Amino acid sequence: MKSSRSKLYTYPERAELPPLAEIIQQELSKLGFSVDLQVVSVGTISDIWKRGDFDAILMGRGLFFVPDPDFIFMTDYYSGRKEFGWGAYG
């Protein structure tokens, strides 16, 4: 039986993300998961997300420009939102 490889994307514009993604990749491999890590530009991340061609995306979120955690959580995680956001939608 051929095992499939998962796709994990991140971007180098936040310097801490690629090394963190490498650690995640290594730790998942210890559990038997094969993960292809792809480091792409931050501008490419939204295109990948829109296509749905990924298993995981590691990104950073800051509250600097919108210092309201409720807004961030509602944008990212509320499943009833239909406009663009980073959460899962039903």
PyMOL Python script that loads the backbone (N, CA, C, O; Angstrom):
from pymol import cmd

cmd.read_pdbstr("""\
ATOM      1  N   MET A   1       0.843  -1.180   0.000  1.00  0.00           N
ATOM      2  CA  MET A   1       0.000   0.000   0.000  1.00  0.00           C
ATOM      3  C   MET A   1       0.888   1.243   0.000  1.00  0.00           C
ATOM      4  O   MET A   1       1.764   1.388   0.852  1.00  0.00           O
ATOM      5  N   LYS A   2       0.658   2.122  -0.944  1.00  0.00           N
ATOM      6  CA  LYS A   2       1.452   3.336  -1.066  1.00  0.00           C
ATOM      7  C   LYS A   2       0.912   4.400  -0.115  1.00  0.00           C
ATOM      8  O   LYS A   2      -0.286   4.683  -0.106  1.00  0.00           O
ATOM      9  N   SER A   3       1.800   4.987   0.682  1.00  0.00           N
ATOM     10  CA  SER A   3       1.352   6.033   1.602  1.00  0.00           C
ATOM     11  C   SER A   3       1.386   7.383   0.887  1.00  0.00           C
ATOM     12  O   SER A   3       2.260   7.630   0.056  1.00  0.00           O
ATOM     13  N   SER A   4       0.453   8.233   1.208  1.00  0.00           N
ATOM     14  CA  SER A   4       0.418   9.562   0.604  1.00  0.00           C
ATOM     15  C   SER A   4       1.219  10.534   1.458  1.00  0.00           C
ATOM     16  O   SER A   4       1.409  10.325   2.656  1.00  0.00           O
ATOM     17  N   ARG A   5       1.674  11.575   0.834  1.00  0.00           N
ATOM     18  CA  ARG A   5       2.435  12.600   1.523  1.00  0.00           C
ATOM     19  C   ARG A   5       1.538  13.809   1.729  1.00  0.00           C
ATOM     20  O   ARG A   5       0.775  14.186   0.839  1.00  0.00           O
ATOM     21  N   SER A   6       1.632  14.402   2.883  1.00  0.00           N
ATOM     22  CA  SER A   6       0.865  15.601   3.198  1.00  0.00           C
ATOM     23  C   SER A   6       1.655  16.833   2.782  1.00  0.00           C
ATOM     24  O   SER A   6       2.886  16.820   2.760  1.00  0.00           O
ATOM     25  N   LYS A   7       0.935  17.893   2.453  1.00  0.00           N
ATOM     26  CA  LYS A   7       1.567  19.148   2.044  1.00  0.00           C
ATOM     27  C   LYS A   7       1.440  20.178   3.164  1.00  0.00           C
ATOM     28  O   LYS A   7       0.337  20.496   3.610  1.00  0.00           O
ATOM     29  N   LEU A   8       2.582  20.691   3.610  1.00  0.00           N
ATOM     30  CA  LEU A   8       2.640  21.751   4.608  1.00  0.00           C
ATOM     31  C   LEU A   8       3.321  22.948   3.973  1.00  0.00           C
ATOM     32  O   LEU A   8       4.452  22.848   3.497  1.00  0.00           O
ATOM     33  N   TYR A   9       2.632  24.084   3.968  1.00  0.00           N
ATOM     34  CA  TYR A   9       3.175  25.309   3.393  1.00  0.00           C
ATOM     35  C   TYR A   9       3.426  26.339   4.481  1.00  0.00           C
ATOM     36  O   TYR A   9       2.714  26.396   5.483  1.00  0.00           O
ATOM     37  N   THR A  10       4.442  27.144   4.268  1.00  0.00           N
ATOM     38  CA  THR A  10       4.695  28.314   5.093  1.00  0.00           C
ATOM     39  C   THR A  10       5.457  29.321   4.246  1.00  0.00           C
ATOM     40  O   THR A  10       5.697  29.079   3.063  1.00  0.00           O
ATOM     41  N   TYR A  11       5.839  30.448   4.836  1.00  0.00           N
ATOM     42  CA  TYR A  11       6.499  31.510   4.083  1.00  0.00           C
ATOM     43  C   TYR A  11       7.666  32.086   4.878  1.00  0.00           C
ATOM     44  O   TYR A  11       7.658  32.057   6.108  1.00  0.00           O
ATOM     45  N   PRO A  12       8.679  32.615   4.169  1.00  0.00           N
ATOM     46  CA  PRO A  12       9.886  33.102   4.836  1.00  0.00           C
ATOM     47  C   PRO A  12       9.797  34.542   5.331  1.00  0.00           C
ATOM     48  O   PRO A  12      10.704  35.007   6.021  1.00  0.00           O
ATOM     49  N   GLU A  13       8.736  35.251   4.997  1.00  0.00           N
ATOM     50  CA  GLU A  13       8.634  36.648   5.406  1.00  0.00           C
ATOM     51  C   GLU A  13       8.542  36.803   6.928  1.00  0.00           C
ATOM     52  O   GLU A  13       8.845  37.871   7.460  1.00  0.00           O
ATOM     53  N   ARG A  14       8.132  35.758   7.617  1.00  0.00           N
ATOM     54  CA  ARG A  14       8.245  35.704   9.084  1.00  0.00           C
ATOM     55  C   ARG A  14       9.303  34.648   9.361  1.00  0.00           C
ATOM     56  O   ARG A  14       9.057  33.450   9.229  1.00  0.00           O
ATOM     57  N   ALA A  15      10.475  35.111   9.744  1.00  0.00           N
ATOM     58  CA  ALA A  15      11.676  34.276   9.813  1.00  0.00           C
ATOM     59  C   ALA A  15      11.526  33.050  10.706  1.00  0.00           C
ATOM     60  O   ALA A  15      12.212  32.050  10.493  1.00  0.00           O
ATOM     61  N   GLU A  16      10.649  33.107  11.694  1.00  0.00           N
ATOM     62  CA  GLU A  16      10.504  31.976  12.612  1.00  0.00           C
ATOM     63  C   GLU A  16       9.692  30.817  12.023  1.00  0.00           C
ATOM     64  O   GLU A  16       9.762  29.700  12.534  1.00  0.00           O
ATOM     65  N   LEU A  17       8.937  31.063  10.972  1.00  0.00           N
ATOM     66  CA  LEU A  17       8.033  30.037  10.459  1.00  0.00           C
ATOM     67  C   LEU A  17       8.729  28.865   9.755  1.00  0.00           C
ATOM     68  O   LEU A  17       8.409  27.719  10.071  1.00  0.00           O
ATOM     69  N   PRO A  18       9.673  29.090   8.809  1.00  0.00           N
ATOM     70  CA  PRO A  18      10.314  27.925   8.181  1.00  0.00           C
ATOM     71  C   PRO A  18      11.021  26.984   9.161  1.00  0.00           C
ATOM     72  O   PRO A  18      10.852  25.770   9.043  1.00  0.00           O
ATOM     73  N   PRO A  19      11.812  27.489  10.132  1.00  0.00           N
ATOM     74  CA  PRO A  19      12.413  26.547  11.092  1.00  0.00           C
ATOM     75  C   PRO A  19      11.370  25.819  11.939  1.00  0.00           C
ATOM     76  O   PRO A  19      11.538  24.642  12.256  1.00  0.00           O
ATOM     77  N   LEU A  20      10.302  26.513  12.303  1.00  0.00           N
ATOM     78  CA  LEU A  20       9.235  25.872  13.063  1.00  0.00           C
ATOM     79  C   LEU A  20       8.556  24.795  12.224  1.00  0.00           C
ATOM     80  O   LEU A  20       8.231  23.723  12.736  1.00  0.00           O
ATOM     81  N   ALA A  21       8.342  25.069  10.953  1.00  0.00           N
ATOM     82  CA  ALA A  21       7.733  24.078  10.056  1.00  0.00           C
ATOM     83  C   ALA A  21       8.629  22.850   9.900  1.00  0.00           C
ATOM     84  O   ALA A  21       8.136  21.726   9.803  1.00  0.00           O
ATOM     85  N   GLU A  22       9.948  23.067   9.875  1.00  0.00           N
ATOM     86  CA  GLU A  22      10.873  21.933   9.801  1.00  0.00           C
ATOM     87  C   GLU A  22      10.764  21.054  11.040  1.00  0.00           C
ATOM     88  O   GLU A  22      10.820  19.828  10.943  1.00  0.00           O
ATOM     89  N   ILE A  23      10.609  21.674  12.196  1.00  0.00           N
ATOM     90  CA  ILE A  23      10.444  20.908  13.438  1.00  0.00           C
ATOM     91  C   ILE A  23       9.139  20.118  13.395  1.00  0.00           C
ATOM     92  O   ILE A  23       9.109  18.946  13.771  1.00  0.00           O
ATOM     93  N   ILE A  24       8.072  20.750  12.941  1.00  0.00           N
ATOM     94  CA  ILE A  24       6.779  20.057  12.814  1.00  0.00           C
ATOM     95  C   ILE A  24       6.921  18.871  11.864  1.00  0.00           C
ATOM     96  O   ILE A  24       6.435  17.779  12.154  1.00  0.00           O
ATOM     97  N   GLN A  25       7.585  19.085  10.735  1.00  0.00           N
ATOM     98  CA  GLN A  25       7.807  18.015   9.769  1.00  0.00           C
ATOM     99  C   GLN A  25       8.574  16.852  10.406  1.00  0.00           C
ATOM    100  O   GLN A  25       8.204  15.691  10.226  1.00  0.00           O
ATOM    101  N   GLN A  26       9.632  17.159  11.146  1.00  0.00           N
ATOM    102  CA  GLN A  26      10.434  16.122  11.802  1.00  0.00           C
ATOM    103  C   GLN A  26       9.634  15.367  12.852  1.00  0.00           C
ATOM    104  O   GLN A  26       9.715  14.142  12.939  1.00  0.00           O
ATOM    105  N   GLU A  27       8.867  16.092  13.641  1.00  0.00           N
ATOM    106  CA  GLU A  27       8.074  15.451  14.702  1.00  0.00           C
ATOM    107  C   GLU A  27       6.972  14.568  14.108  1.00  0.00           C
ATOM    108  O   GLU A  27       6.706  13.478  14.614  1.00  0.00           O
ATOM    109  N   LEU A  28       6.337  15.040  13.038  1.00  0.00           N
ATOM    110  CA  LEU A  28       5.312  14.219  12.393  1.00  0.00           C
ATOM    111  C   LEU A  28       5.906  12.970  11.755  1.00  0.00           C
ATOM    112  O   LEU A  28       5.261  11.922  11.716  1.00  0.00           O
ATOM    113  N   SER A  29       7.138  13.081  11.253  1.00  0.00           N
ATOM    114  CA  SER A  29       7.778  11.896  10.664  1.00  0.00           C
ATOM    115  C   SER A  29       8.043  10.833  11.726  1.00  0.00           C
ATOM    116  O   SER A  29       8.023   9.640  11.425  1.00  0.00           O
ATOM    117  N   LYS A  30       8.290  11.252  12.957  1.00  0.00           N
ATOM    118  CA  LYS A  30       8.468  10.295  14.056  1.00  0.00           C
ATOM    119  C   LYS A  30       7.180   9.512  14.326  1.00  0.00           C
ATOM    120  O   LYS A  30       7.218   8.397  14.845  1.00  0.00           O
ATOM    121  N   LEU A  31       6.055  10.104  13.972  1.00  0.00           N
ATOM    122  CA  LEU A  31       4.758   9.462  14.159  1.00  0.00           C
ATOM    123  C   LEU A  31       4.307   8.707  12.917  1.00  0.00           C
ATOM    124  O   LEU A  31       3.215   8.139  12.892  1.00  0.00           O
ATOM    125  N   GLY A  32       5.152   8.700  11.881  1.00  0.00           N
ATOM    126  CA  GLY A  32       4.837   7.950  10.672  1.00  0.00           C
ATOM    127  C   GLY A  32       4.192   8.754   9.559  1.00  0.00           C
ATOM    128  O   GLY A  32       3.757   8.176   8.563  1.00  0.00           O
ATOM    129  N   PHE A  33       4.118  10.071   9.701  1.00  0.00           N
ATOM    130  CA  PHE A  33       3.527  10.923   8.668  1.00  0.00           C
ATOM    131  C   PHE A  33       4.612  11.423   7.733  1.00  0.00           C
ATOM    132  O   PHE A  33       5.670  11.867   8.179  1.00  0.00           O
ATOM    133  N   SER A  34       4.352  11.352   6.442  1.00  0.00           N
ATOM    134  CA  SER A  34       5.261  11.911   5.449  1.00  0.00           C
ATOM    135  C   SER A  34       4.754  13.287   5.064  1.00  0.00           C
ATOM    136  O   SER A  34       3.633  13.429   4.575  1.00  0.00           O
ATOM    137  N   VAL A  35       5.573  14.295   5.282  1.00  0.00           N
ATOM    138  CA  VAL A  35       5.149  15.672   5.052  1.00  0.00           C
ATOM    139  C   VAL A  35       6.113  16.339   4.077  1.00  0.00           C
ATOM    140  O   VAL A  35       7.322  16.369   4.308  1.00  0.00           O
ATOM    141  N   ASP A  36       5.569  16.873   2.989  1.00  0.00           N
ATOM    142  CA  ASP A  36       6.344  17.694   2.059  1.00  0.00           C
ATOM    143  C   ASP A  36       6.216  19.140   2.508  1.00  0.00           C
ATOM    144  O   ASP A  36       5.125  19.710   2.487  1.00  0.00           O
ATOM    145  N   LEU A  37       7.321  19.726   2.911  1.00  0.00           N
ATOM    146  CA  LEU A  37       7.341  21.114   3.352  1.00  0.00           C
ATOM    147  C   LEU A  37       7.674  22.002   2.171  1.00  0.00           C
ATOM    148  O   LEU A  37       8.673  21.788   1.485  1.00  0.00           O
ATOM    149  N   GLN A  38       6.841  22.995   1.936  1.00  0.00           N
ATOM    150  CA  GLN A  38       7.059  23.953   0.855  1.00  0.00           C
ATOM    151  C   GLN A  38       7.094  25.353   1.457  1.00  0.00           C
ATOM    152  O   GLN A  38       6.140  25.780   2.108  1.00  0.00           O
ATOM    153  N   VAL A  39       8.194  26.064   1.239  1.00  0.00           N
ATOM    154  CA  VAL A  39       8.317  27.453   1.685  1.00  0.00           C
ATOM    155  C   VAL A  39       8.118  28.326   0.454  1.00  0.00           C
ATOM    156  O   VAL A  39       8.911  28.292  -0.487  1.00  0.00           O
ATOM    157  N   VAL A  40       7.043  29.109   0.481  1.00  0.00           N
ATOM    158  CA  VAL A  40       6.663  29.947  -0.656  1.00  0.00           C
ATOM    159  C   VAL A  40       6.491  31.382  -0.170  1.00  0.00           C
ATOM    160  O   VAL A  40       6.475  31.627   1.036  1.00  0.00           O
ATOM    161  N   SER A  41       6.365  32.318  -1.079  1.00  0.00           N
ATOM    162  CA  SER A  41       6.166  33.709  -0.671  1.00  0.00           C
ATOM    163  C   SER A  41       4.808  33.874   0.005  1.00  0.00           C
ATOM    164  O   SER A  41       3.873  33.115  -0.249  1.00  0.00           O
ATOM    165  N   VAL A  42       4.724  34.863   0.855  1.00  0.00           N
ATOM    166  CA  VAL A  42       3.472  35.093   1.584  1.00  0.00           C
ATOM    167  C   VAL A  42       2.326  35.386   0.617  1.00  0.00           C
ATOM    168  O   VAL A  42       1.178  35.044   0.904  1.00  0.00           O
ATOM    169  N   GLY A  43       2.615  36.005  -0.508  1.00  0.00           N
ATOM    170  CA  GLY A  43       1.580  36.288  -1.494  1.00  0.00           C
ATOM    171  C   GLY A  43       1.011  35.039  -2.145  1.00  0.00           C
ATOM    172  O   GLY A  43      -0.119  35.056  -2.633  1.00  0.00           O
ATOM    173  N   THR A  44       1.771  33.967  -2.160  1.00  0.00           N
ATOM    174  CA  THR A  44       1.329  32.719  -2.757  1.00  0.00           C
ATOM    175  C   THR A  44       0.411  31.938  -1.819  1.00  0.00           C
ATOM    176  O   THR A  44      -0.385  31.119  -2.279  1.00  0.00           O
ATOM    177  N   ILE A  45       0.511  32.176  -0.528  1.00  0.00           N
ATOM    178  CA  ILE A  45      -0.263  31.419   0.460  1.00  0.00           C
ATOM    179  C   ILE A  45      -1.765  31.534   0.199  1.00  0.00           C
ATOM    180  O   ILE A  45      -2.467  30.523   0.240  1.00  0.00           O
ATOM    181  N   SER A  46      -2.269  32.728  -0.065  1.00  0.00           N
ATOM    182  CA  SER A  46      -3.723  32.865  -0.270  1.00  0.00           C
ATOM    183  C   SER A  46      -4.167  32.134  -1.533  1.00  0.00           C
ATOM    184  O   SER A  46      -5.273  31.596  -1.569  1.00  0.00           O
ATOM    185  N   ASP A  47      -3.328  32.101  -2.573  1.00  0.00           N
ATOM    186  CA  ASP A  47      -3.681  31.345  -3.783  1.00  0.00           C
ATOM    187  C   ASP A  47      -3.766  29.849  -3.495  1.00  0.00           C
ATOM    188  O   ASP A  47      -4.680  29.170  -3.964  1.00  0.00           O
ATOM    189  N   ILE A  48      -2.817  29.344  -2.728  1.00  0.00           N
ATOM    190  CA  ILE A  48      -2.819  27.925  -2.347  1.00  0.00           C
ATOM    191  C   ILE A  48      -4.062  27.620  -1.522  1.00  0.00           C
ATOM    192  O   ILE A  48      -4.715  26.597  -1.724  1.00  0.00           O
ATOM    193  N   TRP A  49      -4.385  28.520  -0.586  1.00  0.00           N
ATOM    194  CA  TRP A  49      -5.564  28.327   0.267  1.00  0.00           C
ATOM    195  C   TRP A  49      -6.838  28.302  -0.566  1.00  0.00           C
ATOM    196  O   TRP A  49      -7.701  27.448  -0.362  1.00  0.00           O
ATOM    197  N   LYS A  50      -6.956  29.241  -1.509  1.00  0.00           N
ATOM    198  CA  LYS A  50      -8.156  29.312  -2.351  1.00  0.00           C
ATOM    199  C   LYS A  50      -8.315  28.058  -3.204  1.00  0.00           C
ATOM    200  O   LYS A  50      -9.435  27.590  -3.413  1.00  0.00           O
ATOM    201  N   ARG A  51      -7.204  27.510  -3.699  1.00  0.00           N
ATOM    202  CA  ARG A  51      -7.248  26.282  -4.496  1.00  0.00           C
ATOM    203  C   ARG A  51      -7.530  25.056  -3.633  1.00  0.00           C
ATOM    204  O   ARG A  51      -8.016  24.042  -4.134  1.00  0.00           O
ATOM    205  N   GLY A  52      -7.229  25.143  -2.347  1.00  0.00           N
ATOM    206  CA  GLY A  52      -7.416  23.999  -1.456  1.00  0.00           C
ATOM    207  C   GLY A  52      -6.362  22.922  -1.654  1.00  0.00           C
ATOM    208  O   GLY A  52      -6.570  21.767  -1.284  1.00  0.00           O
ATOM    209  N   ASP A  53      -5.239  23.296  -2.233  1.00  0.00           N
ATOM    210  CA  ASP A  53      -4.184  22.340  -2.555  1.00  0.00           C
ATOM    211  C   ASP A  53      -3.153  22.268  -1.422  1.00  0.00           C
ATOM    212  O   ASP A  53      -1.974  22.551  -1.634  1.00  0.00           O
ATOM    213  N   PHE A  54      -3.600  21.889  -0.227  1.00  0.00           N
ATOM    214  CA  PHE A  54      -2.715  21.806   0.922  1.00  0.00           C
ATOM    215  C   PHE A  54      -3.365  20.932   1.984  1.00  0.00           C
ATOM    216  O   PHE A  54      -4.572  20.690   1.958  1.00  0.00           O
ATOM    217  N   ASP A  55      -2.554  20.470   2.904  1.00  0.00           N
ATOM    218  CA  ASP A  55      -3.075  19.782   4.081  1.00  0.00           C
ATOM    219  C   ASP A  55      -2.956  20.668   5.311  1.00  0.00           C
ATOM    220  O   ASP A  55      -3.778  20.591   6.224  1.00  0.00           O
ATOM    221  N   ALA A  56      -1.915  21.521   5.331  1.00  0.00           N
ATOM    222  CA  ALA A  56      -1.736  22.456   6.442  1.00  0.00           C
ATOM    223  C   ALA A  56      -0.961  23.666   5.946  1.00  0.00           C
ATOM    224  O   ALA A  56      -0.104  23.560   5.068  1.00  0.00           O
ATOM    225  N   ILE A  57      -1.278  24.815   6.524  1.00  0.00           N
ATOM    226  CA  ILE A  57      -0.543  26.050   6.256  1.00  0.00           C
ATOM    227  C   ILE A  57      -0.140  26.618   7.601  1.00  0.00           C
ATOM    228  O   ILE A  57      -0.982  26.840   8.471  1.00  0.00           O
ATOM    229  N   LEU A  58       1.153  26.853   7.768  1.00  0.00           N
ATOM    230  CA  LEU A  58       1.664  27.464   8.991  1.00  0.00           C
ATOM    231  C   LEU A  58       1.871  28.941   8.717  1.00  0.00           C
ATOM    232  O   LEU A  58       2.681  29.322   7.872  1.00  0.00           O
ATOM    233  N   MET A  59       1.132  29.765   9.438  1.00  0.00           N
ATOM    234  CA  MET A  59       1.236  31.203   9.254  1.00  0.00           C
ATOM    235  C   MET A  59       1.201  31.905  10.597  1.00  0.00           C
ATOM    236  O   MET A  59       0.786  31.327  11.601  1.00  0.00           O
ATOM    237  N   GLY A  60       1.627  33.114  10.607  1.00  0.00           N
ATOM    238  CA  GLY A  60       1.594  33.916  11.818  1.00  0.00           C
ATOM    239  C   GLY A  60       0.492  34.946  11.740  1.00  0.00           C
ATOM    240  O   GLY A  60       0.218  35.503  10.677  1.00  0.00           O
ATOM    241  N   ARG A  61      -0.125  35.192  12.852  1.00  0.00           N
ATOM    242  CA  ARG A  61      -1.153  36.227  12.916  1.00  0.00           C
ATOM    243  C   ARG A  61      -0.758  37.208  14.002  1.00  0.00           C
ATOM    244  O   ARG A  61      -0.313  36.815  15.081  1.00  0.00           O
ATOM    245  N   GLY A  62      -0.921  38.453  13.717  1.00  0.00           N
ATOM    246  CA  GLY A  62      -0.630  39.475  14.704  1.00  0.00           C
ATOM    247  C   GLY A  62      -1.853  40.331  14.939  1.00  0.00           C
ATOM    248  O   GLY A  62      -2.749  40.411  14.099  1.00  0.00           O
ATOM    249  N   LEU A  63      -1.875  40.964  16.082  1.00  0.00           N
ATOM    250  CA  LEU A  63      -2.991  41.846  16.415  1.00  0.00           C
ATOM    251  C   LEU A  63      -2.574  43.306  16.334  1.00  0.00           C
ATOM    252  O   LEU A  63      -3.270  44.179  16.851  1.00  0.00           O
ATOM    253  N   PHE A  64      -1.443  43.579  15.689  1.00  0.00           N
ATOM    254  CA  PHE A  64      -0.931  44.941  15.643  1.00  0.00           C
ATOM    255  C   PHE A  64      -1.880  45.890  14.924  1.00  0.00           C
ATOM    256  O   PHE A  64      -2.179  46.968  15.438  1.00  0.00           O
ATOM    257  N   PHE A  65      -2.357  45.507  13.743  1.00  0.00           N
ATOM    258  CA  PHE A  65      -3.203  46.401  12.956  1.00  0.00           C
ATOM    259  C   PHE A  65      -4.669  46.346  13.389  1.00  0.00           C
ATOM    260  O   PHE A  65      -5.383  47.342  13.278  1.00  0.00           O
ATOM    261  N   VAL A  66      -5.112  45.212  13.873  1.00  0.00           N
ATOM    262  CA  VAL A  66      -6.480  45.065  14.356  1.00  0.00           C
ATOM    263  C   VAL A  66      -6.385  44.475  15.766  1.00  0.00           C
ATOM    264  O   VAL A  66      -6.439  43.257  15.933  1.00  0.00           O
ATOM    265  N   PRO A  67      -6.245  45.329  16.771  1.00  0.00           N
ATOM    266  CA  PRO A  67      -5.988  44.821  18.128  1.00  0.00           C
ATOM    267  C   PRO A  67      -7.233  44.288  18.831  1.00  0.00           C
ATOM    268  O   PRO A  67      -7.400  44.477  20.036  1.00  0.00           O
ATOM    269  N   ASP A  68      -8.092  43.633  18.090  1.00  0.00           N
ATOM    270  CA  ASP A  68      -9.320  43.095  18.659  1.00  0.00           C
ATOM    271  C   ASP A  68      -9.337  41.582  18.438  1.00  0.00           C
ATOM    272  O   ASP A  68      -9.628  41.132  17.329  1.00  0.00           O
ATOM    273  N   PRO A  69      -9.029  40.780  19.477  1.00  0.00           N
ATOM    274  CA  PRO A  69      -8.995  39.336  19.291  1.00  0.00           C
ATOM    275  C   PRO A  69     -10.329  38.759  18.838  1.00  0.00           C
ATOM    276  O   PRO A  69     -10.348  37.751  18.131  1.00  0.00           O
ATOM    277  N   ASP A  70     -11.445  39.371  19.227  1.00  0.00           N
ATOM    278  CA  ASP A  70     -12.746  38.863  18.802  1.00  0.00           C
ATOM    279  C   ASP A  70     -12.879  38.954  17.287  1.00  0.00           C
ATOM    280  O   ASP A  70     -13.380  38.025  16.653  1.00  0.00           O
ATOM    281  N   PHE A  71     -12.438  40.060  16.703  1.00  0.00           N
ATOM    282  CA  PHE A  71     -12.488  40.212  15.254  1.00  0.00           C
ATOM    283  C   PHE A  71     -11.644  39.135  14.573  1.00  0.00           C
ATOM    284  O   PHE A  71     -12.087  38.518  13.605  1.00  0.00           O
ATOM    285  N   ILE A  72     -10.431  38.908  15.077  1.00  0.00           N
ATOM    286  CA  ILE A  72      -9.539  37.906  14.480  1.00  0.00           C
ATOM    287  C   ILE A  72     -10.158  36.513  14.584  1.00  0.00           C
ATOM    288  O   ILE A  72     -10.180  35.772  13.601  1.00  0.00           O
ATOM    289  N   PHE A  73     -10.659  36.153  15.760  1.00  0.00           N
ATOM    290  CA  PHE A  73     -11.242  34.815  15.924  1.00  0.00           C
ATOM    291  C   PHE A  73     -12.497  34.642  15.076  1.00  0.00           C
ATOM    292  O   PHE A  73     -12.708  33.570  14.509  1.00  0.00           O
ATOM    293  N   MET A  74     -13.329  35.665  14.979  1.00  0.00           N
ATOM    294  CA  MET A  74     -14.535  35.558  14.155  1.00  0.00           C
ATOM    295  C   MET A  74     -14.171  35.453  12.674  1.00  0.00           C
ATOM    296  O   MET A  74     -14.811  34.711  11.930  1.00  0.00           O
ATOM    297  N   THR A  75     -13.142  36.195  12.244  1.00  0.00           N
ATOM    298  CA  THR A  75     -12.706  36.130  10.853  1.00  0.00           C
ATOM    299  C   THR A  75     -12.119  34.763  10.535  1.00  0.00           C
ATOM    300  O   THR A  75     -12.395  34.189   9.481  1.00  0.00           O
ATOM    301  N   ASP A  76     -11.308  34.245  11.453  1.00  0.00           N
ATOM    302  CA  ASP A  76     -10.574  33.020  11.177  1.00  0.00           C
ATOM    303  C   ASP A  76     -11.344  31.739  11.461  1.00  0.00           C
ATOM    304  O   ASP A  76     -11.153  30.745  10.760  1.00  0.00           O
ATOM    305  N   TYR A  77     -12.200  31.736  12.457  1.00  0.00           N
ATOM    306  CA  TYR A  77     -12.734  30.460  12.927  1.00  0.00           C
ATOM    307  C   TYR A  77     -14.244  30.327  12.954  1.00  0.00           C
ATOM    308  O   TYR A  77     -14.738  29.221  13.176  1.00  0.00           O
ATOM    309  N   TYR A  78     -14.991  31.371  12.745  1.00  0.00           N
ATOM    310  CA  TYR A  78     -16.444  31.255  12.770  1.00  0.00           C
ATOM    311  C   TYR A  78     -16.923  30.638  11.462  1.00  0.00           C
ATOM    312  O   TYR A  78     -16.735  31.222  10.395  1.00  0.00           O
ATOM    313  N   SER A  79     -17.534  29.474  11.537  1.00  0.00           N
ATOM    314  CA  SER A  79     -17.879  28.714  10.333  1.00  0.00           C
ATOM    315  C   SER A  79     -19.048  29.307   9.558  1.00  0.00           C
ATOM    316  O   SER A  79     -19.296  28.879   8.431  1.00  0.00           O
ATOM    317  N   GLY A  80     -19.762  30.255  10.100  1.00  0.00           N
ATOM    318  CA  GLY A  80     -20.895  30.834   9.401  1.00  0.00           C
ATOM    319  C   GLY A  80     -20.522  31.960   8.451  1.00  0.00           C
ATOM    320  O   GLY A  80     -21.371  32.426   7.691  1.00  0.00           O
ATOM    321  N   ARG A  81     -19.292  32.402   8.476  1.00  0.00           N
ATOM    322  CA  ARG A  81     -18.876  33.496   7.590  1.00  0.00           C
ATOM    323  C   ARG A  81     -18.685  32.980   6.177  1.00  0.00           C
ATOM    324  O   ARG A  81     -18.082  31.927   5.971  1.00  0.00           O
ATOM    325  N   LYS A  82     -19.186  33.705   5.222  1.00  0.00           N
ATOM    326  CA  LYS A  82     -19.072  33.280   3.829  1.00  0.00           C
ATOM    327  C   LYS A  82     -17.991  34.055   3.076  1.00  0.00           C
ATOM    328  O   LYS A  82     -17.502  33.575   2.054  1.00  0.00           O
ATOM    329  N   GLU A  83     -17.604  35.248   3.556  1.00  0.00           N
ATOM    330  CA  GLU A  83     -16.569  36.007   2.861  1.00  0.00           C
ATOM    331  C   GLU A  83     -15.190  35.422   3.172  1.00  0.00           C
ATOM    332  O   GLU A  83     -15.051  34.556   4.036  1.00  0.00           O
ATOM    333  N   PHE A  84     -14.205  35.893   2.476  1.00  0.00           N
ATOM    334  CA  PHE A  84     -12.848  35.360   2.598  1.00  0.00           C
ATOM    335  C   PHE A  84     -12.333  35.487   4.030  1.00  0.00           C
ATOM    336  O   PHE A  84     -12.456  36.543   4.651  1.00  0.00           O
ATOM    337  N   GLY A  85     -11.783  34.451   4.524  1.00  0.00           N
ATOM    338  CA  GLY A  85     -11.141  34.403   5.824  1.00  0.00           C
ATOM    339  C   GLY A  85     -10.307  33.136   5.859  1.00  0.00           C
ATOM    340  O   GLY A  85     -10.280  32.397   4.874  1.00  0.00           O
ATOM    341  N   TRP A  86      -9.638  32.866   6.945  1.00  0.00           N
ATOM    342  CA  TRP A  86      -8.732  31.727   7.008  1.00  0.00           C
ATOM    343  C   TRP A  86      -9.343  30.524   7.698  1.00  0.00           C
ATOM    344  O   TRP A  86      -8.694  29.482   7.777  1.00  0.00           O
ATOM    345  N   GLY A  87     -10.554  30.624   8.195  1.00  0.00           N
ATOM    346  CA  GLY A  87     -11.160  29.515   8.922  1.00  0.00           C
ATOM    347  C   GLY A  87     -11.786  28.471   8.019  1.00  0.00           C
ATOM    348  O   GLY A  87     -11.776  28.589   6.794  1.00  0.00           O
ATOM    349  N   ALA A  88     -12.327  27.449   8.654  1.00  0.00           N
ATOM    350  CA  ALA A  88     -13.018  26.377   7.918  1.00  0.00           C
ATOM    351  C   ALA A  88     -14.476  26.755   7.779  1.00  0.00           C
ATOM    352  O   ALA A  88     -15.088  27.248   8.727  1.00  0.00           O
ATOM    353  N   TYR A  89     -15.026  26.531   6.618  1.00  0.00           N
ATOM    354  CA  TYR A  89     -16.415  26.927   6.360  1.00  0.00           C
ATOM    355  C   TYR A  89     -17.257  25.721   6.038  1.00  0.00           C
ATOM    356  O   TYR A  89     -16.797  24.761   5.420  1.00  0.00           O
ATOM    357  N   GLY A  90     -18.513  25.790   6.474  1.00  0.00           N
ATOM    358  CA  GLY A  90     -19.446  24.711   6.236  1.00  0.00           C
ATOM    359  C   GLY A  90     -20.222  24.876   4.973  1.00  0.00           C
ATOM    360  O   GLY A  90     -21.054  24.031   4.644  1.00  0.00           O
TER     361      GLY A  90
END
""", "prot")
cmd.dss("prot")
cmd.show_as("cartoon", "prot")
cmd.util.cbc("prot")
cmd.orient("prot")
